[in-house]
Amino acid sequence: MTETNAVINRLSQVLSKIVVGQPTIVEQLLVALLAGGHVILEGVPGTGKTLLVKVLAQLVQADFRRVQLTPDILPSDIIGTNIFDLNARAFTLKKGPVFTQILLADEINRTPPKTQSALLEAMEEQQVTLDGESLQLPELFWVIATQNPLEFEGTYPLPEAQLDRFLFKLAVGYPETAAEKQMLLNRQTGFQSRRLDLARLKPVATVAQIIQARQEVNNIQVDEKIIDYLLALVQRSRQHSDLSLGASPRSAVAWLQTSKAQAWLAGRDFVTPDDIKVVAPALLRHRLILKPEAQLDGLLVEAIVAGLLNQVPVPR
């Protein structure tokens, strides 16, 4: 295990202690961070989604911006605009919140498609174009979008092409009873998340260390048999009788990269079939599209993913 491994593992431990009851979500979020992919956090209100991202940004000393997305938000509210300065008699750039290292797009399905698409170029190409000029975003540019899965009135579901640009979709559920009891005990002793002074949190990593970890992830070895296994899973998804849309080529590349990040977090320099399996639900749940008749039958994408992992032989 490298020094960077130890730092990231320490980050995971501290984050899990502060955001009680979501250890799996914390690990998956770190895998996405190390793989350099954007994330959708979907869950009912009050499960600590915003707190998780704010604390993570503070612990790695990253610039952080939060945008509360509503139906009246315009693209310029996200990426910025050029404003004419009467004193200087020239246009000056007023940068939007997208010019940061970690961007929390709260309730992304509450804002219209025109504003949602303002994030597309930034997410895919790590740049923003304003008045014909391309402006680069920070090397550590990471978008975490939140969604409420229960309320659909007045929402704008993300189209498949934009969903595919998110690496993971993490389902944030209710905490277990023991974890929720700990939350109540913390509150009883005076802890209030809304009044949490993030500036008092001692950072345990730096942006430079995150970038270094990403480079180490890129060096993880992947046997050709593992690649063939991953490819077989992707192709099987495209042939599945209950799916109208299987895994895309972009998702295959993302699957490989997240498997390498999973292996790196485990302290290994090679990928195993288990790494492929562990990241599969978060990677595929928003990319596989069920046929209408499968939806009527109550079939879930998670069940399809589990079936794929059982059907495709594991390399020996």
Steps between C-alpha positions, in 0.01 A plus 500: 500500500639839397501817706220634282295186572534567872387860456187404304414223745531751783269734305244220471513430874456864601219554249314192626521624860352840416231381258358216706324202343621521140831303484426341162408836346823651636710225341320524165534878502875468553523246216332753270734776621806284429363397160434863409127455436193702591230365733125511551389463861137392510313471826218631711552829687691497827744219425811720512574534127597867512688462828701211356623706205573812705702303754692315229595827330627641830700187585692518169537882510317542170314806373129429537188656354137402543220588257139454607337425165145629442280546190607865462877435500663603169812353334684825571431444871710184470784586264512879533477786251687801363383828653571844354698719741401863442811632674746286305284508185567131449340166569614313808438138575285417800570133560220272611516236772617240247849647534588299807650165594194333653156611383183384674201531265214462745176352358621494141166368376328818623657718231403505128701311231660821368665559836579131553683498165716792614690243707556261207808661349649563842450138607619339177781732387593679824456838337238771453439703185386859550453732202717275286784478751588166660591522868664208678365371828721383790675165467290366785158589362236275650122530478271337754131538418218409738149380420188419699359171362148549637376832363451525124260792469682799356819306428702450182652150481851494357517354146693179443790680327557720804450218749777309321741780588459425868733226613293377795144528619503433873177412675513657847257308720395529860775424752489182703339516846832509687632780280179701532512456878855638494371801307242562772762462773725747316213747482426452869859595584472821299612405149312690227599440139351831383727684743804286438805723472671336204799728537581323828526162328864403470582404137637150458594523130576756232390550142856418391475164678169426328664572163793278598259223598330526161836454330568191711156363409592534131801273564292212639553185293207333324541150358359444152268231642347766727447730203333215308277436803398865519434508125283187525289669768457811286400301193260281700324816623445611140341166416276478808136435414369736770718798404440755227844651563808322627837626618663757272866504389551793738369288786740218407795737531359636826451145631865422441618820668277463805611137541859621508407761763327231706810279483725793595285578805538137605878538486552283192682579176275276289128465428300191596153390383366606840605859426297485179199371694518746789474812283242358257173611671603862547642515148205342317183589691455826306627371165292186442152587371220250559246422232146624582368147551784427744412812696136391514613166639678686782849395392785706646827592332687375807352154442616511137853591611506218755383259230773611261767447764367148565466403134843598368774251600774641722852459356730260683 
